[in-house]
Amino acid sequence: MRPASYGPNVVLLSLSLVALLAWLTLDTVTLAANRIVPGTGYRVDEVIGVGGALVSSLPWLALAGLAWRPLRRRLGLALVLVVLMLSALPLWLSLSTVALVDSDQARLGVGAGIWVVLFLLLLAMIELRTRLALTRFAGWALLLPPVVSAALCLVRWLEPLALWQEYRGRSDQFLGAVGEHLMLVGVAVGTSLVIGVSLALAMRRWPGVQKAAFGVLNFLQTIPSIALFGLLLAPLAWLSTNVDWLAALGVSGIGWAPALLALVGYSLLPMVRNTFVALEAVDAGVIDAARGMGMSQGQVFRQVRLPLALPLILEGIRITTIQAIGLTAVAALIGAGGLGTFIFQGLGQAAMDLVLLGALPILVLALFTDAMLGALTDSLRPGGAK
């Protein structure tokens, strides 16, 4: 009987075959004569011919073959192949530019096939990193070749790329929007951290506060974000009209003030819940041992309870920050700025590349935050990070 360890890696095999199907059947690029007219989609065989499309299928078949008998050495080769295929995607866009673009006004768009393949390749990389037990640092280092490839292709050959043209036309506005987005997220998370920790400590000291606080915070979570912005508009406009110092700070019914209040409101529940649970979950035996050593109540909290609770508290900060990064995009509807401005401008103009100009940085910020705070949390757990 064949050893169980030689059985196929079903996840990697499925990802490679689905990616191959998407690569051959979906449009990999679109071409439009200008920004106004809709683009025409082109599959792989329509860019490089049927023979070229068959040749381009070989890496996917090789990946499926490596997944069929996933020894560690073969999984390592599969990981190298995945990184090479990720690095080749910008080169494919460059080749499409040379083959299809014949005027200065033409705009090359990234087709559905590329997005699907990119997503599946990243899933395959995660699967292989997990199977090979690579460190987080190694996992991030694997993304360096595709990033370098994309940067070089942008500089040399991807001038007609529609997404790049949208950025070039709004580069100053884009950098300002990134700053506004980060400022709103940072202030909201920092404020919710201070309020959340204070509420969690109050809950531990006065148990009656727990039910009331969680009731209010759960209720806030049920209110849709757009509705909450609308509910804040009238009272903040009234305060701005009647309180001079608030008006001097720029508080009004639209803009940063309602956005910040809404973000803090949505951020409080995960922050308070994780902090409260983390502090309560510390082993009572450890606390008794600390007291037996003569520690005061304050020393027990600072030197024992808080350090042991810190990984779970950081998990709450991670969840809160990622949630705030996404919700801040919606705040653009009330004039708060940020990357959501491009998303709603693009939707209004039916310009999907402008939508992507706002959405992709938000995705990158969320992934980067998740990775960094996740790594920090792991390093504080017993045994350290892997």
ABEGO torsion letter per residue (X at the ends): XBBAAABBBAAAAAAAAAAAAAAAABBABBBBABAABBBBBBBAAAAAEAAAAAAAAAAAAAAAAAAABBBAAAAAAAAAAAAAAAAAAAAAAAAAAAAABABAABBBBBBAAAAAAAAAAAAAAAAAAAAAGBBAAAAAAAAAAAAAAAAAAAAAAAAABAAAAAAAAAAAAAAAAAAAAAAAAAAAAAAAAAAAAAAAAAAAABAAAAAAAAAAAAAAAABBAAAAAAAAAAAAAAAAAABAAAAAAGBBABEAAAAAAAAAAAAAAAAAAAAAAAAAABBAAAAAAAAAAGBBAAAAAAAAAAAAAAAAAAAAAAAAAAAAAAAAAAAAAAGAEEAAAAAAAAAAAGBAAAAAAAAAAAAAAAAAAAAAAAAAAAAABBGEBX
